[in-house]
């Protein structure tokens, strides 16, 4: 059990965040730890990206070891709700050397890999560490970028829409029922208890951890199967970070099924994916990199078919998808 004591001040600083890099790390970790949960399509996409780009160091570091620990520097602390990919990669590449040393030493020393011949760290990781922590950070950042663009970039609009929709749904629960109930609904192994967040660990035998913090970050993931804690350690850890908890995204009934995508086409599917929040024609055009005239044409069709609703605020017309379609999974 990990208990994060927030108190009244920390409760007011609990926030949600999402970044493309989080999704990349979650996919890699799931590929190594529970590939059966990914399904054949995502397994093939991830394996193909790792093989074609020769991303061996990334696979070793992100996959973790027998006890399930993958170094946290691959998931930088998000500075905003939607931290841009380039900013996140920069944070990975410039991770303080003492932080890299701390996390990799913990892994090699038994936090993740054991000391038997079968469980020793891969030679690839040891060779990289001999070249220094700065090299490890920069190389992992390069490989993360290559993996993201190869395996995930084509699917990002739909994934982002699911994440945005999930956070919007959690915000509604907070407004109607309070933060405690919202947290209790995030995952079965995550609970709000008397001013604290409690995460039940999946790996047996690990010691309980009791932390005091003045903030916490909640991150939805389409690849996580349970709540996962990362980013904070006992006092004395170098370059300390805020506690960060990854939780599985909830069911999404806002996007078309695969059959629906065939019927409405890829362009309108992309527009629906962006309409988890109300947006103007101009905003949509910038996000999907199409002309406003093209976006307007497709919006009119989506509106006539009942998939999109239109509202006016002063002189601005906002579009948002209607939340009635069957669920969609990546």
Secondary structure as the mmCIF struct_conf table of DSSP 4:
data_model
#
loop_
_struct_conf.conf_type_id
_struct_conf.id
_struct_conf.beg_label_comp_id
_struct_conf.beg_label_asym_id
_struct_conf.beg_label_seq_id
_struct_conf.end_label_comp_id
_struct_conf.end_label_asym_id
_struct_conf.end_label_seq_id
STRN STRN1 UNK A 2 UNK A 5
HELX_RH_AL_P HELX_RH_AL_P1 UNK A 7 UNK A 11
TURN_TY1_P TURN_TY1_P1 UNK A 12 UNK A 13
STRN STRN2 UNK A 14 UNK A 19
HELX_RH_AL_P HELX_RH_AL_P2 UNK A 20 UNK A 33
HELX_RH_3T_P HELX_RH_3T_P1 UNK A 35 UNK A 37
TURN_TY1_P TURN_TY1_P2 UNK A 38 UNK A 38
HELX_RH_AL_P HELX_RH_AL_P3 UNK A 40 UNK A 53
TURN_TY1_P TURN_TY1_P3 UNK A 54 UNK A 54
HELX_RH_AL_P HELX_RH_AL_P4 UNK A 56 UNK A 63
TURN_TY1_P TURN_TY1_P4 UNK A 66 UNK A 67
HELX_RH_3T_P HELX_RH_3T_P2 UNK A 72 UNK A 74
BEND BEND1 UNK A 75 UNK A 75
HELX_LH_PP_P HELX_LH_PP_P1 UNK A 76 UNK A 78
BEND BEND2 UNK A 79 UNK A 80
TURN_TY1_P TURN_TY1_P5 UNK A 81 UNK A 81
STRN STRN3 UNK A 82 UNK A 83
HELX_RH_AL_P HELX_RH_AL_P5 UNK A 85 UNK A 93
TURN_TY1_P TURN_TY1_P6 UNK A 94 UNK A 94
HELX_RH_AL_P HELX_RH_AL_P6 UNK A 97 UNK A 106
HELX_RH_PI_P HELX_RH_PI_P1 UNK A 107 UNK A 111
BEND BEND3 UNK A 112 UNK A 113
BEND BEND4 UNK A 115 UNK A 116
HELX_RH_3T_P HELX_RH_3T_P3 UNK A 117 UNK A 119
BEND BEND5 UNK A 120 UNK A 120
HELX_LH_PP_P HELX_LH_PP_P2 UNK A 121 UNK A 122
HELX_RH_AL_P HELX_RH_AL_P7 UNK A 123 UNK A 130
TURN_TY1_P TURN_TY1_P7 UNK A 131 UNK A 131
HELX_RH_AL_P HELX_RH_AL_P8 UNK A 133 UNK A 147
HELX_RH_PI_P HELX_RH_PI_P2 UNK A 148 UNK A 152
HELX_RH_3T_P HELX_RH_3T_P4 UNK A 153 UNK A 155
HELX_RH_AL_P HELX_RH_AL_P9 UNK A 156 UNK A 177
HELX_RH_AL_P HELX_RH_AL_P10 UNK A 179 UNK A 184
TURN_TY1_P TURN_TY1_P8 UNK A 185 UNK A 186
TURN_TY1_P TURN_TY1_P9 UNK A 188 UNK A 189
STRN STRN4 UNK A 190 UNK A 193
TURN_TY1_P TURN_TY1_P10 UNK A 194 UNK A 195
STRN STRN5 UNK A 196 UNK A 199
BEND BEND6 UNK A 202 UNK A 203
TURN_TY1_P TURN_TY1_P11 UNK A 204 UNK A 205
HELX_LH_PP_P HELX_LH_PP_P3 UNK A 206 UNK A 208
STRN STRN6 UNK A 209 UNK A 212
BEND BEND7 UNK A 214 UNK A 214
STRN STRN7 UNK A 216 UNK A 221
BEND BEND8 UNK A 222 UNK A 223
BEND BEND9 UNK A 225 UNK A 226
STRN STRN8 UNK A 228 UNK A 230
BEND BEND10 UNK A 231 UNK A 231
BEND BEND11 UNK A 234 UNK A 234
TURN_TY1_P TURN_TY1_P12 UNK A 235 UNK A 236
TURN_TY1_P TURN_TY1_P13 UNK A 238 UNK A 239
STRN STRN9 UNK A 243 UNK A 248
HELX_LH_PP_P HELX_LH_PP_P4 UNK A 249 UNK A 251
BEND BEND12 UNK A 254 UNK A 255
HELX_RH_AL_P HELX_RH_AL_P11 UNK A 258 UNK A 264
HELX_RH_AL_P HELX_RH_AL_P12 UNK A 266 UNK A 274
TURN_TY1_P TURN_TY1_P14 UNK A 275 UNK A 276
BEND BEND13 UNK A 277 UNK A 277
STRN STRN10 UNK A 279 UNK A 279
HELX_RH_AL_P HELX_RH_AL_P13 UNK A 281 UNK A 288
TURN_TY1_P TURN_TY1_P15 UNK A 289 UNK A 289
HELX_RH_AL_P HELX_RH_AL_P14 UNK A 292 UNK A 304
TURN_TY1_P TURN_TY1_P16 UNK A 305 UNK A 306
BEND BEND14 UNK A 307 UNK A 307
STRN STRN11 UNK A 308 UNK A 313
TURN_TY1_P TURN_TY1_P17 UNK A 314 UNK A 315
STRN STRN12 UNK A 316 UNK A 321
TURN_TY1_P TURN_TY1_P18 UNK A 323 UNK A 324
BEND BEND15 UNK A 325 UNK A 325
HELX_LH_PP_P HELX_LH_PP_P5 UNK A 326 UNK A 327
#
